[in-house]
Amino acid sequence: MAGGEGTRLRPLTANAPKPLLPVVNRPIMEHVLRLLKRHGFDETVVTVQFLAAMVRTYFGDGDELGMHLSYATESTPLGTAGSVKNAEAALRDEQFLVISGDALTDIDLTALVAEHRKNGALVTVALKSVPDPLEFGIVIAGEDGRISRFLEKPTWGQVFSDTVNTGIYVMEPEVFDHVPAGEPVDWSADVFPRLVAAGAPVFGHVVSGYWEDVGTIASFQRVQADVLNQQVDVEIGGFEVSPGVWIGQDTDVHPDAILKGPLVVGDYSKVEAGAELREFTVVGSNVVIKKGAFLHRALVGDNALIGPRTNLRGCVIGKGTDVRRAARVEEGAVVAEACVVEEEAFISHDVRIYPYKTIEAGAVVNTSVIWESRGQRSLFGPRGVSGLVNAEITPELAVRLAAAYATTLPKGATVTTARDGTRAARALKRAVISALTTSAIDVRDLEVAAMPVTRFDVRTSDAAGGIMIHNTEGDPERIDIVILDADGDDLSPAAQRKLDRVFSRQEFRRAFPGEIGDLRLPARTADRYTQDLLDRIDMSGVAEAALKVVIDPSGGAASLVLPTLLGRLGVDVLTVNGRLDDTAITHTEAQRVEAVRRLGDLVASSRAAFGVRFDQVGERITIVDERGDLIDDDRALLVFLDLVAAENRGATVAVPVTTTLVAEQITRFHGLSVRRTSLSAADLPRVARDPLVVFAADGRGGFVVPEFGAAIDGFAAFVRLLALVARTRLTLSAIDARIPPVAVVRRSVPTPWAAKGTVMRRIVESVDVAAGHVIDTTDGVRVVRPDGAWALVLPDPAEAVTHLWAEAGSRDEACALLADWAAIVEADHRDTPAR
């Protein structure tokens, strides 16, 4: 019997029938069918009504279980007896057993049938003693087992026994003569009392095995613990790798993860180092549990993502739900399927979150969320559309995103696509190309290409835009989908909002058969890029300097451009990691540090002028000087700026608001002016288009060479650096040594989204204007003191944090200044009332 709605189990049953709810990663009904199979029942009729198609689709004809399943479907609910009457045609020929598909049990069905036959009964009811009989039908039976009375779901004043009806019956076909057809009829409320009153042989048999009706959230949680405690004889999937710890097929559990059983982790899941899974936790299949997560008595559905430093205690997380960084879900809370619990959100005990809801970052939820639906603030983050591979960024999302982008362009427009060398990017780009062409968009596919080459192709071809897919630098598990406009720049905020609206509404355009887009593979794009680059940058002095450099393309797409470029520069080059490997993934921070150390060793030992390491898409560079010492990103900006300024008196340079005041000292010495930009990825290229701007940098290894293009470009930066070093005849260490020391410090403070606006208002109110302090709102709030010291407070656009920077005459003074402003941010955070 599998037709119930399970209303008391909502929101878990809002979109799923009760028999399909998982108990240790298998539907309850599957456990019941396996019990039937063990006792020789291989011919089964399933009565279905609520979401009947889902039950039929999951179990099919029962072949996988070695059984034969057929289905009797009710158009309207017919009750426990009426639903069996609806299947009469398949049950008329012999004795049959009736059992619920939503109650977990391991009782001896063979003994129950034997007792039925021994008594010559018309009906035998399996009875069970329970401590709380209020939710069940009470049964009184004599010493011979013959039943004398039924009472369905009594009050405490009506309780006269603790022996209840389990809903498991053995019946003779003649019982159908007592059940009217096509009417809602119940066994224990209607049929059985009439049979008892008529003196029919209705017997009870008290069973001693396990039986639990999974009718409430509490019982749903309880049966999981009972299975893990081995109080019920059901099969647990996976391998028992240590006492009480079951791990599924192809599941990756890091050796530094902490697992304290009994617990189960399903197939194809991943548990990262530092995650802690405690007793009575059940994790489904294809689940990712990030480092620092803590789970105790938590039930997590398939395809969920549990973010770093999350805390789940005694709660239920539905399938496909994302619980993000530092979120907390308390005892008895239920978050249904396909929800998003954003960073640092708090869901209080016993709260119910219905499917497809988004809980805002930092929110405190004390009441159930049933009808409200909070959409994500924005699809785009600082790196485009970014997320975990096959968890947040899936082929399905890539298809919808590409279809939404295509919808914002005219039919017949062209889009350039490219990717890095990773297999994940390759798979996702294929999905993107399919979506574009079926939306009446022609595609220029560069296959594997560096980001600067992709931007160049967009702005110099007939493309209306572009899509680049690559691993996130420093995080092998994340991937970025970067969407470009017709100039090869990242989409503007206005264009992002337009695309976001189309994506969220799923208003996708589809092409008619004759409008399907074309796919082209343009040749020699990298050669065109290289030639144009060398034509536009002043290379005088390079040939005469006879420089030697060491290059590390990081095994990424940069290795496809550098051979041609280096061959035309006329310099002696030592290249490492110059081979593209589609199994390579982006380096972690530790691997990056080791690669830079090795690069430095090679520069020093080969007596090269300097060394450059490219990121895997050729966009950003890391520089080491002739001694092999790393020039960190902040100092690299100043060194590069000093070289540029010496040749461009009277010009303008662009740097972010977070750049040290030393930049002004350098440019003032050479007669240049500084223009400060926001940290937005779109702002630096915008400013770099000004004809007066001769240099721009973001302080994170990204440099813009305006004479070639307005985008961050690692190859152009390398070529220009090479030419500047050749002409200046100074070593990079010598240039670095003449630049004053920098005392800029930074800190990030967790800040709930609900508090961010208040934080910024308090910051402005705290500025002592009377003392000569000046407010700069280029990005966030930058407070400059009369002595030049400054502090910047900037809310993060994508996470529930506020970033702070400070600079003063010494590092100690800068730290004290930072602490003063951080105290204001943190005090406001603590004082923010819970919502």
DOKOLTI-157595 format. One record per residue (C-alpha): y, x, z; residue in three letters. Coordinates in steps of 0.25 Angstrom, whole numbers, plus 5000, padded with zeros to 4 digits. Layout:
# DOKOLTI-157595
YXZala
...
# end
This chain:
# DOKOLTI-157595
500050005000met
501250074995ala
502349974992gly
503249975004gly
504750015004glu
504750095017gly
506150045021thr
506050105035arg
505850245028leu
507150235020arg
507850325015pro
506550395011leu
506050265004thr
507350234998ala
506750294984asn
505350314988ala
504150224992pro
503650245006lys
502250285002pro
502850404994leu
503550465006leu
502950605009pro
502150645021val
502050795021val
502450795006asn
501450685002arg
501750535000pro
501150455012ile
500350375001met
499750504996glu
499250535010his
498650395011val
497950404997leu
497350535001arg
496850465014leu
496250355005leu
495550464996lys
494950535008arg
494350405012his
493750374998gly
494850274993phe
495150314979asp
495450184973glu
496850144978thr
497850034975val
499350064978val
500249944981thr
501649974977val
502949904977gln
504149984982phe
504450104972leu
503050074966ala
503250164954ala
503450284963met
502150264970val
501450244957arg
502050374951thr
501750464962tyr
500250424964phe
499950384950gly
498450344949asp
498050424961gly
497350524952asp
497950644959glu
497350594972leu
496050564966gly
496250414968met
496450294959his
497750224962leu
498250094956ser
499450014960tyr
499849874964ala
501349854962thr
502049744969glu
503349684963ser
503849634976thr
503349674990pro
502049594994leu
501749645008gly
500549725013thr
499549615009ala
500249564996gly
500349704990ser
498849724992val
498549584986lys
499349634974asn
498249744972ala
497149644974glu
496549664960ala
496249804963ala
495649774977leu
494849654975arg
493449714973asp
493249794987glu
493649835000gln
495049905000phe
495949975010leu
497449955012val
498250065016ile
499750095017ser
500350205008gly
501450235018asp
500650255031ala
500050395034leu
498650395039thr
497350465040asp
496450355046ile
494950345042asp
494950245031leu
493450265029thr
493250215044ala
494250105042leu
493450055030val
492150065037ala
492649985049glu
493049875039his
491649865033arg
490949875047lys
491749755051asn
491649675038gly
493149655039ala
494049585029leu
495149675033val
495149805042thr
496549855047val
496749995052ala
497349995065leu
498150105073lys
498650115087ser
500150155087val
501150175098pro
502250095091asp
501649975084pro
502949905081leu
503049935067glu
501549895064phe
500649775064gly
499949765077ile
498449725077val
497549675088ile
496049695085ala
494849665094gly
493749755099glu
492949735086asp
494149765078gly
494449625073arg
495949605072ile
496549485079ser
498049495078arg
499149565069phe
500549575072leu
501449645062glu
502649735067lys
502749675081pro
503849695091thr
503549765105trp
503449625111gly
502349595101gln
501549725102val
500149695107phe
499449815102ser
499649955097asp
498649945086thr
499349925072val
499049895058asn
499050025050thr
499049945036gly
497750005032ile
496649895029tyr
495249885024val
495149755016met
494149665009glu
494649604996pro
494449465001glu
495749495009val
496549464997phe
496149314998asp
497049315010his
498249375003val
499149284994pro
499549354981ala
500949394977gly
501549364991glu
502049465001pro
500949465012val
500649565023asp
499349605029trp
499549605043ser
500649505044ala
500049395035asp
498649425030val
497949485042phe
498449385052pro
497849275044arg
496549345042leu
496449365057val
496749215060ala
495749175050ala
494649265056gly
494449355045ala
493849495048pro
495149575050val
494749705058phe
495549825063gly
495149965064his
495950065073val
496050195066val
496250325073ser
496850415062gly
498350435059tyr
499250325054trp
500750315052glu
501550215045asp
502650295038val
503650185040gly
504850255046thr
505650385045ile
505050425058ala
503650395054ser
503850465041phe
504250595049gln
503150575059arg
502050575049val
502450705043gln
502350765057ala
501050705059asp
500450755046val
500950895050leu
500350885064asn
499050845057gln
498950715065gln
498650645051val
497550695042asp
498350705029val
498350815019glu
499550915019ile
499950975006gly
500151125005gly
499551245012phe
499551265027glu
500151405027val
500151405042ser
499751305053pro
500451185050gly
501351235039val
500951175025trp
501651235012ile
501551174999gly
501251234985gln
502151344980asp
503151324992thr
503951444995asp
504151475010val
504951595013his
504251685023pro
505551685032asp
505551525032ala
505051475046ile
503951365045leu
503451305058lys
502451195055gly
501851095054pro
502651075041leu
502451065026val
503251125015val
502851055001gly
502651114988asp
503551204980tyr
504551214991ser
505351334996lys
505751365010val
506751485011glu
506851595021ala
507451555035gly
507051405033ala
506351345045glu
505351225044leu
504951175057arg
503851085062glu
503550945054phe
504350985042thr
503950935029val
504550995016val
504250935003gly
503950994989ser
505051074981asn
505951084994val
506851204996val
507151245010ile
508251345011lys
508451455021lys
508851415035gly
508451275034ala
507751215046phe
506851095045leu
506051035057his
505250905055arg
506050885042ala
505350815030leu
505950865017val
505550795004gly
505250854990asp
506350934982asn
507250944994ala
508251054996leu
508451105011ile
509651195011gly
509951315020pro
510151295035arg
509851145034thr
509251085046asn
508250965045leu
507650905058arg
506650785058gly
507250735045cys
506850685031val
507450745019ile
507050675006gly
506550724993lys
507650794984gly
508650804995thr
509550924997asp
509950965011val
510951075010arg
511451195018arg
511551175033ala
511351025032ala
510650955044arg
509750835045val
509350775058glu
508150705064glu
507650575058gly
508650585046ala
508150555032val
508850615019val
508250545008ala
507950594994glu
508950664984ala
510050674995cys
510950794997val
511350835011val
512450935009glu
512751065017glu
512951045032glu
512750895032ala
512150835044phe
511250715044ile
511050655058ser
509750605064his
509150475058asp
510150465046val
509550415033arg
510150475020ile
509650385008tyr
509350454994pro
510350514985tyr
511450544996lys
512250664998thr
512650705012ile
513950785011glu
514050925016ala
514450935031gly
514250785033ala
513650725046val
512850605043val
512550515055asn
512250385047thr
511250355036ser
511750375021val
511150255013ile
512150205003trp
513250315003glu
513050424992ser
513750554992arg
513750634979gly
513850784979gln
515350834979arg
515150914967ser
514050954958leu
514751094956phe
514851204966gly
515551344965pro
514451394955arg
514351264947gly
513151174949val
512251264959ser
511051244967gly
509651274971leu
508651284958val
507751164957asn
508351104970ala
509751074968glu
509851124953ile
508751064946thr
508451034931pro
508750894933glu
510150924939leu
510351024927ala
510050914917val
511050814924arg
512150924926leu
512050964911ala
512050824906ala
513250794915ala
513950914909tyr
513550874895ala
514150734897thr
515550794900thr
515550864886leu
515650794873pro
514350774865lys
514050884856gly
514750994865ala
514051124867thr
513751184880val
513251334883thr
512151354892thr
511651474899ala
510851524911arg
510451644919asp
509051714918gly
508351634929thr
507251534926arg
507951424934ala
509251434925ala
508351424913arg
507651294917ala
508951234921leu
509651274908lys
508551204900arg
508851074908ala
510351094905val
510151114890ile
509350994889ser
510350904896ala
511450954888leu
510850934874thr
510350794878thr
511750764881ser
512250804867ala
512750944871ile
512451064862asp
511951184870val
512251334868arg
511151404876asp
511451544880leu
510051554887glu
510251664898val
511751704898ala
512751764908ala
513751674913met
514951754906pro
514251744893val
514051594895thr
515451564898arg
515851654886phe
514951574877asp
515551434882val
516951484880arg
516751544866thr
515851444860ser
515951294857asp
515351264870ala
515951154879ala
515451214891gly
514251284897gly
513151284908ile
512651414914met
511451404924ile
511151524933his
510651564947asn
511651564958thr
512051714961glu
511351754974gly
510451634976asp
509251634967pro
508851484971glu
510151424966arg
510651404952ile
512051374946asp
512351284934ile
513751324929val
514451234919ile
515551284910leu
516751224903asp
517151254889ala
517851384893asp
516551444900gly
517151414914asp
516551334925asp
516851184924leu
518151154931ser
518151064943pro
518550944935ala
517450964925ala
516450984936gln
516850854942arg
516750784929lys
515350834927leu
514950804941asp
515350654939arg
514450644927val
513350714934phe
513450624947ser
513450504938arg
512350544929gln
513150494917glu
512550594907phe
512750584892arg
511450584883arg
511450624869ala
510850534858phe
509650594850pro
510550654839gly
511550714849glu
510650804857ile
511350934858gly
510951064852asp
510451194859leu
510951324853arg
510651474858leu
511851554854pro
511651694851ala
512351824855arg
513251754865thr
513151874874ala
513551964863asp
514751884860arg
515151884874tyr
515052034875thr
515852064863gln
516951964867asp
516952034881leu
517152174876leu
518252124866asp
519152064877arg
519052164888ile
519752304887asp
518652404887met
519552524884ser
519152654892gly
517752614894val
517152704883ala
517952824888glu
517552804903ala
516052824900ala
515752734912leu
514352704918lys
514052574924val
512852504931val
512552364928ile
511652264935asp
511552124927pro
510652074939ser
509552034929gly
510351914925gly
511051864912ala
512051974913ala
510952064907ser
511051994894leu
512452024892val
512652164898leu
511752244888pro
512652204876thr
513952224884leu
513552354890leu
513152404877gly
514552384871arg
515352444883leu
515052594881gly
514652624896val
513452684902asp
512752574909val
511552564919leu
510952424919thr
510052374930val
509352234931asn
509752214916gly
508552124912arg
508551974912leu
507451914920asp
507251764920asp
506451774933thr
507651844940ala
508551754949ile
509851784955thr
509851884966his
510051854980thr
511151924988glu
510252024993ala
509752054980gln
511152064974arg
511552164985val
510352254982glu
510652244967ala
512052294970val
511552404978arg
510652454968arg
511752444957leu
512652534966gly
511552634967asp
511452644952leu
512952654950val
513052764960ala
511852844955ser
512252824941ser
513652864943arg
514152734936ala
515552684937ala
515152554943phe
514052454943gly
514052304941val
513052194944arg
513152064937phe
512651934943asp
511551864935gln
512451784926val
513451904923gly
514651834930glu
514951914942arg
514852064945ile
514552154957thr
515252294956ile
514752424962val
515652554961asp
515352694956glu
514752724970arg
513852614970gly
514552534980asp
514752384979leu
516152334977ile
516052194983asp
516552074976asp
517952074983asp
518152214981arg
517652214966ala
518752104963leu
519852204969leu
519252324961val
519252244948phe
520652194951leu
521152334954asp
520652384940leu
521152264933val
522552264939ala
522752404936ala
522752364921glu
523452234921asn
524752244928arg
525552114929gly
524352024927ala
523651924936thr
522251924942val
521551804948ala
520651814961val
520151704971pro
520951664983val
519951734992thr
520251874986thr
520851984995thr
522352004995leu
521952144991val
521952084977ala
523452064978glu
523652204982gln
522952264970ile
523652174960thr
524952194966arg
524852344965phe
524552324950his
525552214948gly
524652104946leu
524651964952ser
523451884959val
523151744956arg
522151684966arg
521151574962thr
520251474969ser
518751504971leu
518351404961ser
517551454950ala
518451394940ala
519751444945asp
519651594942leu
519351574927pro
520451474926arg
521451574932val
520851694924ala
521351614911arg
522751644914asp
523251754904pro
523851834915leu
522551844923val
521851984920val
520751974931phe
520051874939ala
518951884950ala
518251794960asp
517951894970gly
516451874969arg
516151964958gly
516751874947gly
517751934938phe
518551864926val
519051954915val
520151864909pro
520251934895glu
518851894892phe
518651764899gly
519051684911ala
517651674918ala
517051764928ile
516251864919asp
515451984925gly
515252054911phe
516752044908ala
517052094922ala
516152214921phe
516752254907val
518152244912arg
517752324925leu
517152434916leu
518352444908ala
519352444920leu
518452554927val
518452634914ala
519952634912arg
520352654927thr
519452774929arg
519352744943leu
518052714951thr
517752574957leu
517652634971ser
519052704969ala
519652574965ile
518952504977asp
519452604986ala
520952584983arg
520852434986ile
521252395000pro
520152345009pro
519952195009val
519752105022ala
519351965017val
518351895025val
517651765022arg
516851655030arg
516251515027ser
516351405037val
515451285036pro
516251155034thr
515851015032pro
516350945020trp
517050845028ala
517850945036ala
518251035024lys
519550955021gly
519950955036thr
519651105037val
520651135025met
521751045031arg
521551115045arg
521651255038ile
522951215031val
523551155044glu
523151285051ser
524051375042val
525251435049asp
526251415038val
527351445048ala
526751585050ala
526851615035gly
525451575031his
525351535017val
524251435011ile
523651454998asp
522751344993thr
522251404980thr
520851384985asp
520651324999gly
521751365009val
522151515009arg
523051545021val
523951675019val
524651745031arg
525951815029pro
525151955031asp
524351915019gly
523051885027ala
522451755022trp
521251655024ala
520651555015leu
519951435018val
519151365007leu
518151255008pro
516851275000asp
516851174988pro
515251164988ala
514851195003glu
515251145017ala
515951275020val
517351325021thr
517551475016his
518651565023leu
519251695018trp
520251785026ala
520951915023glu
521852005032ala
522252145034gly
520852185040ser
519452115041arg
519552085055asp
520952015053glu
520351935041ala
519151895050cys
520051845061ala
520851765051leu
519651705045leu
519151665059ala
520451595061asp
520251505049trp
518751485051ala
519051435065ala
519951325059ile
518851285049val
517751285059glu
518551215069ala
518851105059asp
517351105056his
516951085070arg
517950975072asp
517550895060thr
516950765065pro
515550725060ala
515450625049arg
# end
